[in-house]
Amino acid sequence: MNDQFESPKILLDRARERLNDLSKTISNFVGSSPYLHVVEPDSDGMIAYKFRITASVPKSAMADAFEIGNALRAALDQAVYAATLSIAGGAPTSTKFPFGDTEEDVENDIKRGCKDVPAVIVGVLRAFKPHQKGNVALWGLNKMRNVKIHRALLGVRARPIGNSLQVPFMMINGPAEIGMSRWNEEKQELTYMRLGANTGSTGYHTAQAQIGVVIEDIPAFHGQPANVVFENLFKEVERVVGTIEAVVQRETDGQAKPSLT
C-alpha cells in the first residue's frame, strides 16, 4: 500500500537531524569549560569557593530545541491522520493525537478532536496514557510545544550538573562548610565550600565542575540535560509512530480500504 506514514517519518528524520546538531553544539560548548574557579569573601565574611558560569549557550541550541519539539509533536498528529486515512479512507477532518493533564482530559480531547479516528486507533492512543500521571514524556512534550510555539523559544541554559571535591589534607580552625552545593541564579555561581576567614585553616583541595545544558520553563523536564531529554522524547515518539503503523498494517493487511462515512 502507499506509505501514508511518509509524512510523520520525514518529521522524525528532521527531528533526528536537529537533535544531532543540538548534541554537537552542547558537546562543543561543554568542552570549552565555560566556567571559572572563584575564591572570594561571601556576604557574611566567610571565604567562598565557587564555580562561576562565564558563557551563554549558543543561540542555535534554542532554535534546534524548538524545531525538535515541534517536529516530534507534529509527527504524533500526522501519524494519527495517516492511520485514519489508511483504515477508513475518505477525507478525514477530525484527527489528532489526544492529550490532557488527567485521564478525563484525554477522553474529552478524544471526543473533541478524534471524531474520524477509527475505534481501534483510539484504543491504541488511550493505551499510551498521554497525561501527567501516565506517560510523562508525551505529556511534557505537548506542554513544551503548546507553551513555546505561542510565546518564545525553549529556554536552555548552562548549569553545573555535578561537581567533584577532593580534600587530601586540611586543618580547619573555625567555621567551615565543605561539600555543599548552593546555586545562585542571578550570579550564575555554584558555591561548593566555605571557610571562616583569618582562622589559620590550612590545607589543599581539588575541585572540578561538570557543566551541562539543561531545559528551563517546562516543569516535566526542568533542570534536566537537554540532549538527554530530547533523545528520550525522540525514542518515545518513534516508538509511538511505529506502534500505530503496525496496528494499521494489521488492520489493513489483505483488505480493501473502506470509505470514511
C-alpha positions, -999 to +999 in steps of 0.1 A: +000+000+000+010+036-003+032+048+026+007+071+044+032+073+071+058+091+050+050+125+065+055+116+102+086+097+092+100+128+075+093+148+107+112+121+127+141+124+103+141+161+107+140+159+145+169+135+144+190+159+123+183+188+146+190+165+177+224+156+162+231+193+157+220+201+193+241+174+207+272+186+188+266+222+200+262+211+236+294+189+234+314+217+219+301+242+245+307+219+275+341+210+261+352+247+262+350+246+300+327+277+302+334+284+339+359+299+363+370+287+397+365+317+421+376+323+457+362+354+473+346+367+505+310+358+509+283+382+522+289+371+558+326+374+556+334+337+551+356+327+522+335+311+495+348+287+469+328+287+437+323+277+401+311+307+380+294+302+346+312+326+322+294+319+288+259+315+275+247+285+255+249+293+217+216+307+204+214+279+178+207+255+206+174+272+215+164+271+178+173+234+175+154+226+206+123+245+193+124+226+160+129+192+176+099+197+199+077+209+171+087+181+147+081+154+173+048+167+184+036+172+148+047+136+140+022+123+165-007+142+150+003+132+115+006+095+125-030+095+137-041+112+104-021+086+084-037+058+104-072+072+099-066+076+061-052+041+058-080+023+076-111+045+068-101+063+036-121+094+026-110+129+037-109+129+075-110+163+092-112+154+129-080+136+138-053+144+163-032+128+190-051+135+222-035+149+254-047+161+288-035+168+323-057+140+335-072+108+321-106+125+319-090+154+300-076+129+275-111+115+270-125+149+264-098+157+239-107+124+221-143+135+219-134+169+205-107+161+181-108+124+172-143+121+156-130+105+124-103+083+140-112+045+139-120+030+172-091+006+170-067+035+168-084+054+195-079+024+217-042+025+209-040+062+217-056+056+251-031+029+258-003+054+255-017+073+285-008+108+273-015+125+306+005+137+336+001+106+357+006+083+327+032+089+300+051+119+314+073+121+284+044+126+260+026+149+283+057+170+288+063+171+250+028+185+245+033+211+272+066+221+257+050+226+223+019+244+235+039+269+256+068+276+233+051+277+199+030+306+211+054+325+234+092+321+229+120+297+220+126+269+245+149+281+273+182+261+275+208+272+300+243+262+312+242+248+347+265+228+369+250+193+370+277+178+392+310+186+408+338+167+425+357+178+455+388+160+469+404+172+501+436+152+507+447+174+536+430+202+556+435+216+591+404+236+599+401+262+626+367+279+629+335+276+609+335+255+577+310+242+552+326+215+529+309+196+501+279+220+499+261+228+467+244+262+466+234+277+433+229+315+428+208+321+397+215+358+395+253+354+397+254+321+378+276+307+406+277+274+425+293+276+459+308+242+469+328+252+501+330+280+526+357+285+553+360+310+581+383+340+572+415+346+591+412+315+612+445+299+603+430+270+584+455+253+561+454+226+535+447+219+499+419+205+478+410+199+441+376+207+427+361+203+392+326+212+379+305+192+354+287+217+333+255+207+314+229+224+292+195+220+309+159+227+300+141+255+317+104+266+319+089+231+313+081+215+347+082+180+334+118+184+323+130+214+343+167+212+352+173+180+331+200+178+305+185+190+272+202+164+249+191+135+272+155+148+274+152+151+236+169+118+229+143+101+252+115+120+236+127+111+201+128+074+211+093+076+226+077+093+196+094+069+172+080+040+193+045+055+192+046+061+155+059+026+149+032+011+171+004+030+153+018+020+119+020-017+130-017-016+140-026-001+107-007-028+089-025-055+109-059-039+103-055-034+065-034-064+056-052-081+026-082-059+030-097-033+007-097+002+021-132+013+032-146+047+027-149+071+056-185+077+065 
